[in-house]
Amino acid sequence: MTTPKSVAIIGAGMAGLTAAAHLVQAGGRVTLFDKGRKPGGRMATRFADGFMFNHGCQFASARDETFRSLLTAHNAAVWPATGDKYSGAPSMAALAAALAEGLTIHQATHVSFLNRQSSQWRLSLRDANNTPPSLIEPNGVLSPPFDAVILAIPAPQAAALLGATAHPFANALANVHLAPCWALLLGFADAPVGPDILKPTDGPLRWIARENSRPGAAPNPVTYTAHASAPWSTEHLEMPADSVITALSNAFTQATGITTPATYARAHRWRYALADIPLGQDSLWDPQLRLGVCGDWCLAGKLEAAYLSGRSLGIKLTT
Ligand SMILES: Cc1cc2nc3c(=O)[nH]c(=O)nc-3n(C[C@H](O)[C@H](O)[C@H](O)COP(=O)(O)OP(=O)(O)OC[C@H]3O[C@@H](n4cnc5c(N)ncnc54)[C@H](O)[C@@H]3O)c2cc1C
């Protein structure tokens, strides 16, 4: 197959960034569109009030040698508290920024429709944050034409875009499931002494990490990120954030023994966090329409799976 000359990639998380890098290396002209303000997707970091929270992906296991080399070449290092897992050093955002370097990415740009015109793709775009729905044209603002389009976004969002164009891939995605996750972000002005990592086996929390223990992180101020289990997050998906903070903070105190009040406490809801029913194929490619789909959920709910999926689609477009 000849590499498509121009490719639009929707989603600048690990899968989209990996596919983009592969295509650029093969001589393709690639433009990424992402509704978030920064690249990385679920590989995310929040900086607030002097605290740093990696509130999405915690770490990467790296069984694939090329993935391991990519991580170490792009601001990531082994996080000793996890054994042999990798973390952005010190933030997942630093890893994402390094992977995004040199790529053309339109951030804060939501793709709302895929238009097929004269054998090319044009995307309906709108500003993710600022455009009031009443002002959006039926088809939004149209992107320039592209030879190929890749969806590197969570399965339910990809299925919605594909379904609107009546593409059969929408049916293939119907059984994929991503569980939600409520994250608790706690910052402490008065440094409490607590564990680096805990994996509670009962109560709502399944993961507690002291951000300061990441490679390259400052020892202060003491900052914790905690994740609720999938069943608890599913059951409390629509709970107001204040109530989530209260419930998860109590569980945090019970698990860690830390009774010092947090000076910063927020909850973040990931509606699509971890794939518990994956597709079972590394990626999908329609050579007739030049339409591809990739993402962690093709293989597993892991950063490495997102990399392998993005790479597999990049290879399909260039060989
Ligand atoms: C709470 C949590 C904890 C996790 N912990 C771990 C862990 O410890 N280890 C591990 O390996 N993995 C973990 N993961 C999973 C890991 O984060 C994912 O596997 C990986 O980041 C997925 O990458 P992706 O590129 O497939 O998708 P994403 O990172 O979700 O990227 C998709 C991008 O598409 C954008 N987008 C979506 N729809 C549109 C649209 N219509 N228009 C424009 N842009 C759009 C989004 O803004 C996003 O930036 C965790 C995830 C979460 C949420």
Ligand as a Chemical Component Dictionary entry (heavy atoms), coordinates in Angstrom:
data_LIG
# 
_chem_comp.id                   LIG 
_chem_comp.type                 NON-POLYMER 
_chem_comp.pdbx_formal_charge   0 
_chem_comp.three_letter_code    LIG 
# 
loop_
_chem_comp_atom.comp_id 
_chem_comp_atom.atom_id 
_chem_comp_atom.alt_atom_id 
_chem_comp_atom.type_symbol 
_chem_comp_atom.charge 
_chem_comp_atom.model_Cartn_x 
_chem_comp_atom.model_Cartn_y 
_chem_comp_atom.model_Cartn_z 
_chem_comp_atom.pdbx_ordinal 
LIG C1  C1  C 0 -7.667  6.647  36.073 1  
LIG C2  C2  C 0 -6.841  5.890  35.086 2  
LIG C3  C3  C 0 -5.786  5.109  35.525 3  
LIG C4  C4  C 0 -5.011  4.407  34.617 4  
LIG N1  N1  N 0 -3.923  3.698  35.071 5  
LIG C5  C5  C 0 -3.146  3.070  34.194 6  
LIG C6  C6  C 0 -1.952  2.415  34.634 7  
LIG O1  O1  O 0 -1.575  2.490  35.806 8  
LIG N2  N2  N 0 -1.205  1.746  33.722 9  
LIG C7  C7  C 0 -1.550  1.701  32.396 10 
LIG O2  O2  O 0 -0.830  1.098  31.605 11 
LIG N3  N3  N 0 -2.651  2.358  31.954 12 
LIG C8  C8  C 0 -3.449  3.025  32.813 13 
LIG N4  N4  N 0 -4.533  3.692  32.377 14 
LIG C9  C9  C 0 -4.924  3.532  30.974 15 
LIG C10 C10 C 0 -4.128  4.451  30.043 16 
LIG O3  O3  O 0 -4.219  5.757  30.497 17 
LIG C11 C11 C 0 -4.727  4.301  28.650 18 
LIG O4  O4  O 0 -4.617  2.952  28.265 19 
LIG C12 C12 C 0 -4.065  5.153  27.568 20 
LIG O5  O5  O 0 -3.673  6.403  28.047 21 
LIG C13 C13 C 0 -5.053  5.287  26.416 22 
LIG O6  O6  O 0 -4.485  6.007  25.345 23 
LIG P1  P1  P 0 -5.327  6.262  24.017 24 
LIG O7  O7  O 0 -4.469  7.073  23.121 25 
LIG O8  O8  O 0 -5.850  4.975  23.507 26 
LIG O9  O9  O 0 -6.612  7.103  24.471 27 
LIG P2  P2  P 0 -6.729  8.523  25.240 28 
LIG O10 O10 O 0 -5.559  8.740  26.125 29 
LIG O11 O11 O 0 -8.082  8.516  25.872 30 
LIG O12 O12 O 0 -6.685  9.589  24.057 31 
LIG C14 C14 C 0 -7.810  9.938  23.319 32 
LIG C15 C15 C 0 -7.805  11.426 23.035 33 
LIG O13 O13 O 0 -8.873  11.711 22.144 34 
LIG C16 C16 C 0 -9.460  12.944 22.480 35 
LIG N5  N5  N 0 -10.822 12.931 21.918 36 
LIG C17 C17 C 0 -11.846 12.089 22.194 37 
LIG N6  N6  N 0 -12.918 12.370 21.404 38 
LIG C18 C18 C 0 -12.555 13.405 20.607 39 
LIG C19 C19 C 0 -13.220 14.149 19.583 40 
LIG N7  N7  N 0 -14.473 13.863 19.182 41 
LIG N8  N8  N 0 -12.566 15.173 18.970 42 
LIG C20 C20 C 0 -11.280 15.479 19.350 43 
LIG N9  N9  N 0 -10.600 14.799 20.330 44 
LIG C21 C21 C 0 -11.223 13.776 20.936 45 
LIG C22 C22 C 0 -9.398  12.975 24.005 46 
LIG O14 O14 O 0 -9.405  14.316 24.457 47 
LIG C23 C23 C 0 -8.050  12.293 24.266 48 
LIG O15 O15 O 0 -7.004  13.247 24.367 49 
LIG C24 C24 C 0 -5.298  4.457  33.245 50 
LIG C25 C25 C 0 -6.344  5.280  32.803 51 
LIG C26 C26 C 0 -7.089  6.004  33.709 52 
LIG C27 C27 C 0 -8.167  6.931  33.228 53 
# 
loop_
_chem_comp_bond.comp_id 
_chem_comp_bond.atom_id_1 
_chem_comp_bond.atom_id_2 
_chem_comp_bond.value_order 
_chem_comp_bond.pdbx_ordinal 
LIG C1  C2  SING 1  
LIG C2  C3  SING 2  
LIG C2  C26 DOUB 3  
LIG C3  C4  DOUB 4  
LIG C4  N1  SING 5  
LIG C4  C24 SING 6  
LIG N1  C5  DOUB 7  
LIG C5  C6  SING 8  
LIG C5  C8  SING 9  
LIG C6  O1  DOUB 10 
LIG C6  N2  SING 11 
LIG N2  C7  SING 12 
LIG C7  O2  DOUB 13 
LIG C7  N3  SING 14 
LIG N3  C8  DOUB 15 
LIG C8  N4  SING 16 
LIG N4  C9  SING 17 
LIG N4  C24 SING 18 
LIG C9  C10 SING 19 
LIG C10 O3  SING 20 
LIG C10 C11 SING 21 
LIG C11 O4  SING 22 
LIG C11 C12 SING 23 
LIG C12 O5  SING 24 
LIG C12 C13 SING 25 
LIG C13 O6  SING 26 
LIG O6  P1  SING 27 
LIG P1  O7  DOUB 28 
LIG P1  O8  SING 29 
LIG P1  O9  SING 30 
LIG O9  P2  SING 31 
LIG P2  O10 DOUB 32 
LIG P2  O11 SING 33 
LIG P2  O12 SING 34 
LIG O12 C14 SING 35 
LIG C14 C15 SING 36 
LIG C15 O13 SING 37 
LIG C15 C23 SING 38 
LIG O13 C16 SING 39 
LIG C16 N5  SING 40 
LIG C16 C22 SING 41 
LIG N5  C17 SING 42 
LIG N5  C21 SING 43 
LIG C17 N6  DOUB 44 
LIG N6  C18 SING 45 
LIG C18 C19 SING 46 
LIG C18 C21 DOUB 47 
LIG C19 N7  SING 48 
LIG C19 N8  DOUB 49 
LIG N8  C20 SING 50 
LIG C20 N9  DOUB 51 
LIG N9  C21 SING 52 
LIG C22 O14 SING 53 
LIG C22 C23 SING 54 
LIG C23 O15 SING 55 
LIG C24 C25 DOUB 56 
LIG C25 C26 SING 57 
LIG C26 C27 SING 58 
# 
